[in-house]
């Protein structure tokens, strides 16, 4: 948990610095800009600062209270919505002045990338369905427990009966808190693929024991006043298991199992990635592997191109490669030239034309020896799409389904996953 808080705090500070730099560079050009543009930039900067301040307060609460990661992710949706709104305001203001955009587009990209890092720090899992499970657990861990504490304060039962009730509710709390801890392990990506199902089975068994306990004790005289709470345990567990049935967990390969990617990304970088970053990297690399070159047994991910992954976000990754990769893409039948739009690398761009959607796009900057690429799959990003696009918006809202959608599309095409990446249901 400490690492989670530290990473999130650091990402927030770096975002604030990036927005500060962008704002200061706009202010330096104030004499040449419309007053409305300056007002919009000032307002966007104020929104960023206010939202980040509240997010950092929530992160401080995690360290001081029992608030956990999934609770916090639900709690801060208003603040993350405000971050997205501020980002779009920055973008709209700067894009309204073509000359200003051409001067500051790298700084605007910096803000977008720092915002992506905040999203990955606050929502580090690529697991779908956790918030629904959290809502079902809340019915006991917060509401049921609070009701129990109120009734205990007013009880006139004898000391022995009170101890019996306390033991019952402590056992129930232990079962639900264990499941809640498992939920947060999923949110933090702390469940190993080899032990996932066993870990869930232990939680399921613990919840069933809680149901059996509640059924036994609600019939006793000592627990009569607490029966309304005990009666609900059965339904809470049913709802929790139903919600777990919709949870989808991507099981990412270890670094040594990354096949062609193994030599393209360091173990240190790969192990530091959040779930959404790993998901994006593996999906895009899998798509690149499907594009064969004229050389036998060679594709766009072949080691001969000397690919080195530099940075990874939730919808793209940056890498360098030897010049022959660019020459192959330029002449490849599956690619057409495309607008580079708002990509960081935008000397030129090539987009796969094979499918109706989820095509690979490679935008690049050219140097004497190496070429730097921005690789993404165009689930949402078109030539006129926003810099702060839908993938980022969905991630900051907790709707981490975009790479799930890409994975399903690739599976339908029978694309072989890198390293045996799979998505599993718990039930």
C-alpha positions, -999 to +999 in steps of 0.1 A: +000+000+000+029+024+008+043+019-027+008+026-042+005+059-023+041+070-030+037+063-068+004+082-069+017+111-050+048+113-072+026+111-104+004+139-091+034+162-084+048+156-118+014+164-134+013+197-115+048+206-127+039+198-163+008+220-162+028+248-145+054+247-173+026+248-200+008+277-183+040+297-178+049+293-215+014+305-225+018+335-202+051+344-218+032+348-251+003+367-235+008+398-257+001+378-288-029+359-275-067+365-271-078+373-236-103+345-236-076+320-244-056+332-214-086+330-191-093+294-202-057+284-195-058+300-161-092+283-153-078+249-165-047+253-143-069+261-113-090+230-120-059+208-121-046+222-089-079+218-070-085+182-083-050+171-075-051+186-040-083+166-032-068+134-047-037+139-026-059+144+005-076+110-003-041+094-006-032+107+028-064+093+042-054+058+029-023+060+051-042+071+082-074+051+080-088+018+068-098+033+035-085+009+008-076+013-028-109+002-044-128+025-019-105+054-029-110+048-066-147+050-061-143+081-038-122+102-063-143+098-095-154+135-092-118+146-089-107+125-119-136+138-139-124+173-131-089+164-143-102+153-176-123+185-179-093+206-171-072+187-197-098+193-224-100+229-215-062+233-219-063+214-252-092+234-266-076+267-257-042+259-272-057+242-303-077+274-310-045+292-319-026+272-345+007+292-340+006+286-303-001+249-307+028+244-331+051+260-305+037+242-275+025+208-287+053+190-270+045+206-237+008+197-242+019+161-249+039+162-216+007+171-197-012+143-214+015+118-206+018+129-170-020+126-168-017+091-181+008+083-154-016+097-127-043+074-142-020+044-140-010+052-105-045+056-092-060+027-112-031+002-114-052-028-122-065-039-156-092-060-139-128-054-149-157-055-123-140-047-090-162-017-082-193-038-084-178-064-059-168-035-037-204-022-036-217-055-024-191-059+003-199-024+015-233-036+026-216-054+055-182-039+060-197-004+064-235-004+067-239-037+086-209-031+109-221+004+117-256-009+126-241-036+148-220-010+167-250+012+173-271-017+186-243-029+209-241+006+225-278+003+234-280-033+244-291-044+279-280-080+273-258-097+299-220-098+297-220-134+284-245-127+256-225-096+246-193-116+243-212-141+222-225-114+198-190-098+196-174-131+187-200-137+160-196-103+144-158-105+146-159-137+127-182-122+101-160-092+098-129-113+094-145-132+064-156-100+047-124-081+054-104-111+039-125-109+007-120-071+007-082-076+010-083-101-019-102-074-039-075-049-032-048-074-041-065-077-075-066-039-078-029-036-071-020-066-094-007-086-064-022-119-073+000-144-091-015-162-121-007-196-107-026-190-075-055-168-087-083-195-086-071-210-053-071-175-038-107-169-049-118-203-037-105-195-003-125-163-002-156-181-015-153-208+012-148-181+039-180-163+028-200-195+029-188-202+064-200-166+073-234-175+059-236-207+079-225-188+111-252-161+105-279-187+100-270-205+132-267-175+154-298-156+143-319-183+159-303-178+194-318-156+221-285-137+225-286-126+189-323-117+186-318-079+184-291-084+157-312-107+135-320-080+108-282-078+102-276-115+102-306-121+079-289-099+053-256-118+053-270-145+030-281-120+004-249-100+007-228-131+000-250-141-030-246-106-044-209-106-038-204-140-056-226-128-085-205-097-088-173-118-087-187-139-115-184-109-138-148-100-128-122-105-156-086-107-147-058-104-173-030-128-164+002-112-176+034-132-185+066-128-165+094-109-182+113-141-191+082-153-210+078-123-233+092-140-264+103-113-290+096-086-264+120-101-239+150-083-255+130-052-263+121-041-228+142-044-197+129-064-167+130-034-145+107-014-168+083-042-174+080-051-137+073-014-129+043-012-153+007-010-141-018-036-155-032-012-182+003-004-194+012-041-197-021-048-214-014-021-240+021-032-246+012-069-251-018-062-273+001-038-296+031-061-298+008-090-307-007-070-335+028-061-348+038-097-348+009-105-373+025-083-399+050-103-418+079-090-439+093-104-471+120-122-452+111-157-441+100-160-404+103-123-399+076-098-387+076-062-373+086-075-338+116-095-351+148-090-330+167-080-362+151-045-360+167-038-326+135-026-310+139-009-276+107+000-257+111+034-240+077+043-225+043+027-222+009+043-217-027+029-216-032+032-254+003+032-269+040+027-264+071+045-277+101+026-290+132+030-311+143+007-339+167+004-367+159+023-400+150-009-420+118-012-399+106+022-412+115+013-448+096-020-446+065-002-432+066+024-459+065-002-486+042-027-469+009-035-486-010-034-453-001+002-446-012+036-460+001+070-450-020+087-424-021+120-405+001+119-374-023+142-357-015+149-321+010+120-317+043+128-300+062+116-330+047+132-361+073+135-389+052+109-406+027+082-399+015+049-414-017+031-405-028-004-412-057-006-436-066-043-431-096-040-407-126-019-401-113-010-366-084-019-343-057-013-369-021-006-360-008+029-365+029+038-364+038+074-362+075+083-362+104+108-360+134+101-381+171+104-371+203+095-388+206+060-373+174+052-353+137+058-359+114+066-329+079+053-331+046+059-313+026+026-318-011+024-310-042+004-320-069+028-333-098+016-311-107+053-307-078+075-320-086+089-354-068+118-372-090+144-356-094+127-322-086+146-290-051+144-275-068+135-241-087+107-257-114+083-247-090+056-235-076+081-210-111+093-200-123+058-195-092+049-174-096+079-151-133+071-146-124+036-136-138+020-168-106+001-176-122-019-205-104-005-236-076-030-237-101-057-229-120-047-260-088-048-280-079-082-266-113-096-276-109-083-311-075-099-314-088-132-300-116-132-327-089-127-353-070-156-337-040-135-330-015-153-308-009-134-275+026-125-265+038-147-237+005-165-233-015-135-221-050-146-211-080-131-195-097-153-169-130-152-151-129-161-114-161-181-116 
